[in-house]
């Protein structure tokens, strides 16, 4: 029997991909704090065809969060007519959904983050590569990136495939290859998402272009399937999807509390919008342009990034570099400006901050999850680097993101 006093959110996703899992995590975290329930339907297991009448009858939700590809179906479902509805990632929809409450990623914050990362390479020429089909969100990211780069007096070019090539993968790649070959090097490239960044990486390899020496490359989504597989690994803008999920749940709760069903918003011509931004940039090998390029240092940096939270030490990194400790330290400092040990601590502290952003993880568990022994050492190091205790840092971050 359903607990009638407990509000329920039904989340309908196409499939349980990387971003869907993070969206649900954010909604679920909010629900746990407020005593609500969350039910999830993965449409893939129903043959990809939505059956909102059956799902609503079974779960009896108070509100719905839905993938954009199913927005039209839920809008046409009579049993959902009075249920508050939020369309997740509405910019990805094939058609606008007038009056729906929406969650939309902020293209400007995404493009600004990509621009800052690429500008750190010291390159003076930049380019943008849109996603296949060139959807609205891709065009928005390209325009925002061009604006950010040109405002600083740098050159930027945009790959603009012919209309007949936009949806044809083979012709799109052929045009992309010509575009990459024609760019003066070195060049920093912002790809609309990680799938596009992988295409760029593959075409660079076919052309004999080195990443990151000739082409520094960044994508969006921080999707492991694209970023961590293949060489070099791909730097990516990580969206604040968990934060967006929380904001969506909060918006839905407001609509439910106010009795603002779907019809009212549809008739008004415009529903409320939640915009979620960027959590940060996950830097990998594709933008790690060293002042003095050294393949051993590049290999060591990547190995540290992948293993920093394991119990590793400087000798382990020296072994990866395959040279003496003295030469390893010398080359590492020359290329990065800091010691091997400093790099290990920096990567561990990055992970510490990521865990501190999650208030469901006790601070006492963090040392062991980040390569440190239990005890006061991490707390002392963290305060020395940040000027705050871990508890103070967490409280400040949570206040900024309420």
C-alpha positions as CSV (number, residue, x, y, z in Angstrom):
1,X,0.0,0.0,0.0
2,X,1.2,3.5,-0.8
3,X,1.9,5.9,2.1
4,X,-0.5,8.7,1.1
5,X,1.4,11.2,3.3
6,X,4.6,10.6,1.3
7,X,4.9,12.5,-1.9
8,X,6.3,10.6,-4.9
9,X,8.2,11.6,-8.0
10,X,8.2,9.4,-11.1
11,X,11.4,9.8,-13.2
12,X,11.2,8.5,-16.7
13,X,14.5,8.0,-18.6
14,X,15.2,6.5,-22.0
15,X,18.0,4.3,-20.6
16,X,20.2,4.3,-17.5
17,X,23.2,6.0,-19.0
18,X,25.9,8.0,-17.3
19,X,24.0,11.3,-17.2
20,X,20.7,9.7,-16.3
21,X,22.3,8.0,-13.3
22,X,23.6,11.4,-12.1
23,X,20.2,13.1,-12.6
24,X,18.5,10.4,-10.6
25,X,21.2,10.6,-7.9
26,X,20.5,14.4,-7.5
27,X,16.7,13.9,-7.4
28,X,17.1,11.0,-4.9
29,X,19.4,12.9,-2.6
30,X,16.9,15.7,-2.4
31,X,14.1,13.3,-1.8
32,X,16.0,11.5,1.0
33,X,16.5,14.8,2.8
34,X,12.8,15.8,2.5
35,X,11.1,12.4,3.1
36,X,9.8,12.0,-0.5
37,X,9.9,8.9,-2.6
38,X,11.4,8.5,-6.1
39,X,10.4,5.8,-8.6
40,X,12.3,5.3,-11.8
41,X,11.2,3.9,-15.2
42,X,13.8,3.0,-17.8
43,X,11.9,3.0,-21.0
44,X,14.5,0.8,-22.7
45,X,13.1,-2.2,-20.8
46,X,9.6,-1.5,-22.2
47,X,10.9,-1.6,-25.8
48,X,11.5,2.1,-25.8
49,X,7.8,2.9,-26.0
50,X,6.3,4.9,-23.1
51,X,3.1,3.7,-21.4
52,X,2.4,6.6,-19.1
53,X,-1.2,5.5,-18.3
54,X,0.1,2.2,-16.9
55,X,3.0,3.8,-15.0
56,X,0.9,6.5,-13.5
57,X,-1.8,4.0,-12.4
58,X,0.9,1.8,-10.8
59,X,3.0,4.4,-9.0
60,X,0.4,7.1,-8.6
61,X,3.0,9.9,-8.6
62,X,2.5,13.5,-7.4
63,X,4.7,14.8,-10.2
64,X,6.8,13.6,-13.1
65,X,10.3,14.2,-14.4
66,X,10.7,13.0,-18.0
67,X,13.3,12.7,-20.7
68,X,12.7,15.2,-23.6
69,X,12.1,12.4,-26.1
70,X,9.0,11.4,-24.1
71,X,7.6,14.9,-23.3
72,X,5.1,14.8,-26.2
73,X,3.8,11.4,-25.1
74,X,3.2,12.5,-21.5
75,X,1.6,15.8,-22.7
76,X,-0.9,13.7,-24.7
77,X,-1.7,11.3,-21.8
78,X,-5.0,12.2,-20.2
79,X,-4.1,10.6,-16.9
80,X,-1.1,13.0,-16.6
81,X,-3.2,16.1,-17.4
82,X,-3.2,17.4,-13.8
83,X,0.2,16.2,-12.8
84,X,3.0,18.7,-12.5
85,X,5.7,17.9,-15.1
86,X,9.3,18.9,-15.6
87,X,11.1,18.1,-18.8
88,X,14.8,17.2,-18.1
89,X,17.4,18.6,-20.4
90,X,14.7,20.2,-22.5
91,X,17.1,21.8,-25.0
92,X,17.7,18.3,-26.4
93,X,14.1,18.0,-27.4
94,X,13.3,17.8,-31.1
95,X,10.5,20.3,-30.6
96,X,9.7,22.9,-28.0
97,X,7.2,22.0,-25.3
98,X,5.2,25.1,-24.7
99,X,4.4,25.8,-21.1
100,X,6.3,22.9,-19.6
101,X,8.6,23.4,-16.7
102,X,12.1,22.6,-17.9
103,X,15.6,21.9,-16.8
104,X,18.2,23.2,-19.2
105,X,21.9,23.2,-19.1
106,X,23.5,26.6,-19.2
107,X,25.5,26.8,-22.5
108,X,27.4,29.9,-21.5
109,X,28.9,28.4,-18.3
110,X,29.8,25.2,-20.3
111,X,31.5,27.2,-23.0
112,X,33.3,29.5,-20.6
113,X,34.7,26.6,-18.8
114,X,36.0,25.0,-22.0
115,X,37.5,28.4,-23.1
116,X,39.3,28.8,-19.8
117,X,40.8,25.3,-20.0
118,X,42.0,25.8,-23.6
119,X,43.4,29.3,-23.0
120,X,45.7,27.8,-20.3
121,X,47.5,25.9,-23.1
122,X,48.9,29.2,-24.3
123,X,47.6,28.6,-27.8
124,X,46.3,31.5,-29.8
125,X,44.1,29.7,-32.3
126,X,40.9,27.9,-31.4
127,X,38.0,26.1,-33.1
128,X,34.6,24.6,-32.3
129,X,33.2,21.3,-33.6
130,X,29.4,20.8,-33.3
131,X,27.7,17.6,-32.5
132,X,26.3,15.4,-35.3
133,X,22.9,16.8,-36.4
134,X,24.0,20.2,-34.9
135,X,21.1,20.4,-32.4
136,X,20.1,23.7,-30.6
137,X,22.3,23.1,-27.5
138,X,25.3,22.5,-29.8
139,X,24.8,25.7,-31.7
140,X,24.4,27.6,-28.4
141,X,27.7,26.2,-27.1
142,X,29.4,27.1,-30.3
143,X,28.2,30.7,-30.2
144,X,29.0,31.1,-26.5
145,X,32.5,29.7,-27.1
146,X,33.2,32.0,-30.0
147,X,32.1,35.0,-28.0
148,X,34.3,34.1,-25.0
149,X,37.4,33.5,-27.2
150,X,37.0,36.6,-29.5
151,X,36.4,38.8,-26.4
152,X,40.1,38.0,-25.5
153,X,41.4,38.9,-28.9
154,X,42.0,35.3,-30.0
155,X,41.1,33.6,-33.3
156,X,38.3,31.1,-33.4
157,X,36.8,29.1,-36.3
158,X,33.7,26.9,-36.4
159,X,33.3,23.7,-38.3
160,X,30.1,24.3,-40.3
161,X,29.2,21.1,-42.3
162,X,26.9,21.5,-45.3
163,X,23.3,21.0,-44.5
164,X,23.3,17.7,-46.4
165,X,26.3,16.5,-44.2
166,X,24.9,17.4,-40.8
167,X,23.1,14.1,-40.3
168,X,25.3,11.9,-42.4
169,X,28.1,10.5,-40.2
170,X,30.4,9.5,-43.1
171,X,30.1,12.9,-44.8
172,X,30.4,14.7,-41.5
173,X,33.7,13.0,-40.7
174,X,35.0,13.7,-44.2
175,X,34.3,17.4,-43.8
176,X,35.7,17.3,-40.3
177,X,39.0,15.8,-41.6
178,X,39.3,18.7,-44.1
179,X,38.5,21.2,-41.4
180,X,41.2,19.9,-39.1
181,X,43.8,19.6,-41.8
182,X,43.3,23.3,-42.8
183,X,43.7,24.7,-39.3
184,X,47.0,26.4,-38.4
185,X,48.7,24.6,-35.5
186,X,48.8,24.5,-32.6
187,X,45.1,24.8,-32.1
188,X,42.7,24.3,-29.2
189,X,39.4,22.6,-30.1
190,X,36.2,22.6,-28.1
191,X,33.9,19.7,-29.2
192,X,30.2,20.0,-28.4
193,X,30.2,16.8,-26.3
194,X,32.4,13.8,-25.6
195,X,31.1,11.8,-28.5
196,X,32.2,14.6,-30.8
197,X,35.5,14.9,-29.1
198,X,36.1,11.2,-29.8
199,X,35.4,11.8,-33.5
200,X,37.9,14.7,-33.5
201,X,40.5,12.5,-31.7
202,X,40.1,9.8,-34.3
203,X,40.4,12.2,-37.2
204,X,43.5,13.8,-35.7
205,X,45.1,10.3,-35.4
206,X,44.2,9.6,-39.1
207,X,45.8,12.9,-40.1
208,X,49.0,12.3,-38.0
209,X,48.1,15.3,-35.7
210,X,49.5,15.0,-32.2
211,X,47.2,15.6,-29.2
212,X,47.8,17.8,-27.2
213,X,50.9,19.2,-28.9
214,X,49.2,20.1,-32.2
215,X,45.6,20.0,-31.1
216,X,44.4,20.4,-27.5
217,X,40.9,18.9,-27.2
218,X,38.1,19.2,-24.7
219,X,34.5,17.8,-24.7
220,X,31.5,17.9,-22.4
221,X,29.8,15.4,-20.2
222,X,32.8,13.6,-18.6
223,X,31.5,10.3,-19.9
224,X,34.0,7.5,-19.0
225,X,33.1,5.5,-22.1
226,X,34.4,8.2,-24.3
227,X,37.0,10.0,-22.1
228,X,38.8,7.1,-20.4
229,X,39.0,4.7,-23.4
230,X,41.5,5.3,-26.2
231,X,44.7,7.4,-26.3
232,X,45.0,10.1,-25.3
233,X,42.3,10.3,-22.6
234,X,39.9,13.3,-23.1
235,X,39.6,16.4,-21.0
236,X,35.9,17.1,-20.4
237,X,33.6,19.7,-18.8
238,X,31.7,17.9,-16.1
239,X,28.2,19.3,-15.8
240,X,26.5,19.8,-12.4
241,X,23.9,17.2,-13.2
242,X,23.4,16.2,-9.6
243,X,22.8,19.8,-8.7
244,X,20.4,20.1,-11.6
245,X,18.6,17.0,-10.3
246,X,18.2,18.6,-6.9
247,X,16.9,21.8,-8.5
248,X,14.4,19.9,-10.6
249,X,13.1,18.1,-7.5
250,X,12.7,21.4,-5.7
251,X,10.9,22.9,-8.6
252,X,8.6,20.0,-8.9
253,X,7.8,20.2,-5.2
254,X,6.9,23.8,-5.6
255,X,4.5,23.0,-8.5
256,X,2.9,20.2,-6.4
257,X,2.6,22.4,-3.4
258,X,1.0,25.2,-5.4
259,X,-1.3,22.8,-7.2
260,X,0.2,24.0,-10.5
261,X,-0.7,21.1,-12.8
262,X,0.5,20.7,-16.4
263,X,-2.5,22.4,-18.0
264,X,-2.0,25.7,-16.2
265,X,1.6,25.9,-17.4
266,X,0.8,24.7,-20.9
267,X,-1.9,27.4,-21.2
268,X,0.3,30.1,-19.9
269,X,2.7,29.8,-22.8
270,X,5.8,29.4,-20.7
271,X,6.7,27.3,-17.6
272,X,9.4,27.9,-15.1
273,X,13.0,27.0,-16.1
274,X,15.8,25.6,-14.0
275,X,19.3,26.1,-15.4
276,X,22.1,23.9,-14.1
277,X,25.7,24.8,-14.7
278,X,29.2,23.2,-14.5
279,X,30.8,21.2,-11.7
280,X,34.2,21.7,-13.1
281,X,36.7,20.5,-15.7
282,X,38.2,17.0,-15.5
283,X,41.6,17.5,-17.0
284,X,43.1,14.6,-18.8
285,X,45.9,14.1,-21.3
286,X,44.2,15.9,-24.3
287,X,44.8,19.4,-22.9
288,X,47.8,18.7,-20.8
289,X,50.3,20.8,-22.8
290,X,53.6,20.8,-21.0
291,X,56.0,23.7,-21.4
292,X,58.7,21.2,-22.2
293,X,57.1,18.2,-23.7
294,X,58.4,15.0,-22.2
295,X,56.6,11.7,-23.0
296,X,57.7,10.3,-19.7
297,X,56.2,13.1,-17.7
298,X,53.0,13.0,-19.7
299,X,52.8,9.2,-18.9
300,X,53.5,9.9,-15.2
301,X,50.8,12.6,-15.0
302,X,48.2,10.3,-16.5
303,X,49.2,7.4,-14.2
304,X,49.0,9.7,-11.2
305,X,45.6,10.9,-12.2
306,X,44.3,7.3,-12.5
307,X,46.0,6.0,-9.3
308,X,46.4,8.9,-6.9
309,X,43.8,7.6,-4.5
310,X,45.5,4.2,-4.2
311,X,48.4,3.9,-1.7
312,X,51.1,5.0,-4.2
313,X,54.3,6.9,-3.6
314,X,57.0,8.7,-5.5
315,X,59.0,5.6,-6.2
316,X,55.9,4.1,-8.0
317,X,55.8,7.1,-10.3
318,X,59.5,6.9,-10.9
319,X,59.1,3.3,-12.0
320,X,56.4,4.4,-14.5
321,X,58.7,7.0,-15.9
322,X,61.5,4.4,-16.4
323,X,64.5,6.5,-15.3
324,X,66.4,7.4,-12.2
325,X,64.7,9.3,-9.3
326,X,66.9,12.3,-9.8
327,X,66.2,12.5,-13.5
328,X,62.5,11.9,-12.9
329,X,62.2,14.7,-10.3
330,X,64.2,17.1,-12.6
331,X,62.1,16.4,-15.7
332,X,58.9,16.5,-13.7
333,X,59.6,19.9,-12.1
334,X,60.8,21.3,-15.5
335,X,57.6,20.3,-17.2
336,X,55.0,21.0,-14.5
337,X,56.6,23.4,-12.1
338,X,56.1,21.1,-9.1
339,X,57.4,17.9,-7.6
340,X,56.0,14.4,-8.1
341,X,54.8,14.3,-4.5
342,X,53.0,17.7,-4.9
343,X,51.2,16.3,-7.9
344,X,50.1,13.2,-6.0
345,X,48.7,15.4,-3.2
346,X,47.0,17.8,-5.7
347,X,45.2,15.0,-7.4
348,X,44.1,13.5,-4.0
349,X,42.9,16.8,-2.8
350,X,40.8,17.2,-5.9
351,X,39.1,13.9,-5.0
352,X,38.7,15.1,-1.4
353,X,36.9,18.2,-2.5
354,X,34.6,16.1,-4.8
355,X,33.7,13.9,-1.8
356,X,33.1,16.9,0.4
357,X,30.5,18.2,-2.0
358,X,28.4,15.1,-1.1
359,X,26.9,15.5,2.3
360,X,26.0,11.8,2.4
361,X,29.7,10.8,2.9
362,X,31.0,11.1,6.4
363,X,34.2,13.1,6.7
364,X,35.8,10.3,8.6
365,X,35.6,8.0,5.5
366,X,37.3,10.5,3.2
367,X,41.0,9.8,4.1
368,X,40.8,6.1,3.3
369,X,39.0,6.8,0.0
370,X,41.6,9.3,-1.1
371,X,44.8,7.4,-0.4
372,X,45.6,8.7,3.1
373,X,45.8,6.7,6.3
374,X,43.3,7.4,9.1
375,X,44.4,10.1,11.4
376,X,45.0,13.9,11.5
377,X,47.4,14.2,8.5
378,X,44.8,14.9,5.8
379,X,43.0,17.4,8.0
380,X,46.2,19.3,8.6
381,X,47.2,19.2,4.9
382,X,43.8,20.3,3.7
383,X,43.7,23.3,6.1
384,X,47.2,24.3,5.1
385,X,46.3,24.2,1.4
386,X,42.7,25.7,1.5
387,X,42.8,27.7,4.7
388,X,39.7,25.8,6.0
389,X,39.0,22.6,7.8
390,X,37.2,19.9,5.7
391,X,34.0,20.5,7.6
392,X,34.2,24.3,7.1
393,X,34.9,23.8,3.3
394,X,31.9,21.4,3.0
395,X,29.6,23.8,4.8
396,X,30.7,26.7,2.7
397,X,30.2,24.8,-0.5
398,X,26.7,23.5,0.5
399,X,25.6,27.0,1.4
400,X,26.7,28.3,-2.0
401,X,24.7,25.6,-3.7
402,X,21.5,25.6,-1.7
